[in-house]
Amino acid sequence: MSSNNEPADGTLPQLSQPVTQAHWQRVSPIGILYFFVAVLRFFIGQFVYLIPPIILLFNRIKDNSGLALGLATGLLLLVSISALLKFYYFQYRLSAGTVEIRSGVLSKKYLNLPFSRIQNIKLEQPLFYRPGDFVCLQLDTAGSVRQEARLVALRRPFAEALKQHILDIRDVASGDSSPAAAQPTAPDATTHPEQLLNQRSLGDLIIHGISNNRIWLFLGLAAPFYNQLADKILDLLLTAGIDLAAMFDPGQQSWLVIGLYALSFTMIIMLLFTLFSIFGAVLSFYGFTLHKKQGNYIRRSGLLTRHEVGMKLSRLQWVALKRDWLDMLLGRVNLRFEQINGQQQQFATAQKIMVPSVTPAEAQSLLDDAYPDNQLNHLSFRQISRRFLWRYFLLYWLPVALTVPLLLWRQQYPLLALCSLLPLAFWALLIVMRWYRYGYAQDDSYCYIRRGYFGVDHYCFAKYKLQQVQFKQSWLMRRAGLCSVKLVLASGSLEIPFILAAEGNTLREQGLYQLQCSNKAWM
Amino acid sequence: MTEPSDFSNLQLSAGQLTPLASLQLQPISRHFQLLRQGVNLAVFSLVWLVLLMLWLQPWHELPVTSMVFVKHALWLWPLLGVIRALYCWQADNHKHFALREHDISYSSGIFFRKVITQPVVRVQHIELKQGPLERKTELARLQLFSAGGALHTFEIRGLPLEQAQQIRQFVLQHKDAQQDEQQ
């Protein structure tokens, strides 16, 4: 077995030798750090529910600091040793056409992955890999989640060369490449330069942070600490000469002043949340670039850990252009290239490429790049039937609208009954907006669906990507000559409710016709 | 790629795959309907017998509320059974399937009609399933899996075993033909 003697110049002699001659190799020693972080993360993930009690018992722990220190040291030692062992037992072997990985300390794992089976290649660069320019190469197969392989610490040139090699082999295997790409031994970067499709500036990311509030995630995570946090903040404000309890005491202040305080307080909290959200957006999308190279989209981003995600254009299932109401105000679109979803729900984010907060013009040019002959901008969308409104109002809204206020009224809560009208009105507005936004259109090769509430989402997909079509009709819909059509793709399903049955049939038939006569593979 | 003008997608009946028969929408097996009724009857009778024993048993005095519950359950339960039997019978009458050259369709639903069409090219793999009772009555369930996910598995229940095997063969051969064309 040889140690980690990777050539830095990008040539990979071991990829031309048969399995019998290949040597098992270890990754770079920096991988120990990678395993250390992974094990630590695993521990924290396992015992996250213990954190609130530990914080509650903080004073007790302070009294027994010796014991606590010993425990912490023991834990760190345990993590270090297991990281070392994991590193020691992690070996890989490259040969012509396959990568093999042996890993595991107690339960051994052996993985043999032919290059032709690899669907996605991702390069990940955590912060501590930056100085030495190491990367973690992740290879995904279409099959199951557990089948993924990680080569944890490779030098970047080596990883890049390996990636290029795998991409070339895959192109040859699927037989859809140009003759130039069909030479697996010539990963020549100059003949296939990367074409920059899009990049995001810090300003764009700030806009993304404002319009896409990820704060609810933060709030959920911080839930165990609310009480302590509130006490801390109150103390802090008191030392600064602000007595919140007195400020909000109706005995000491007039209602108007309290109202003003409450308003400004809410504003400050909102501002804080927005700042957090901006921070989150910058953290995950810093230095965002989208490149295109030989029919592959490559996304790179990340402030601390740099992620590189590659997606083959032929695997693209649909393009989604999403705008919520804030995006509408700010004139931005979140564009997603989505591919196979399947059962890998927990990896759903890894399966798509999101281009955050682009302008509508940029979104259109990205869409045009993926689907050159799409007509999203020129088509007029057809509305769905008004009966959609009737169904949701009569079946769901009306029963609730009748019972809830009436019940509250009879229970002697007239004020509450009056207040309940507000959410009811909002719900009604949502139903109307949903109906108003729903639309569909099709041309010879693409289907377009528009939907949303206050914002608008557009979905665009090539018809031959369809996996299944469903046609639904209730008894009442049948009488009115209406139907709902559900179009199933590998990335999920899209439903168009309450359209004319004749149109539903055309939609179905044309979709099936396109997919059956085109003979194109869906991935 | 096939020229669009050459393209055809005529309706086939399962019988055309092997020698005879010609049908449009084909109902599922009558045996399956009877089997469902039988299982229904067995389950409902069993629970009813347990209720009856509770009502008649002299050994243990039950609380009054429980006795009232059992008393009403004794007539409500068979009523529920009859309603379910009628519903299942009607529902099964509304289950049909149809084969075309390139896809399989399955329709179901009394009030909410649903027609699912699964193109054969997109089928990833096929499963033929048989429970113990289905084995006894020579019935089978045919499942076609596509990349649309587990939620969208295309399933036809209550097919005679032989017919299910023929359809499976049809799908498999269709796949082979497709792959040959591509190579």
Interface residues (C-beta under 8 A of the other chain):
Chain A: I340 N341 G342 Q343 L466 Q467 Q468 V469 Q470 F471 K472 Q473 S474 W475 R478 V488 L489 A490 G492 S493 R508 L512 Y513 L515 Q516 C517 S518 N519 K520 A521 W522 M523
Chain B: M1 T2 P4 F7 N9 H102 D103 F111 F112 R113 K114 V115 I116 T117 Q118 P119 V121 R122 S146 A147 G148 G149 A150 L151 H152 F154 Q178 E181 Q182
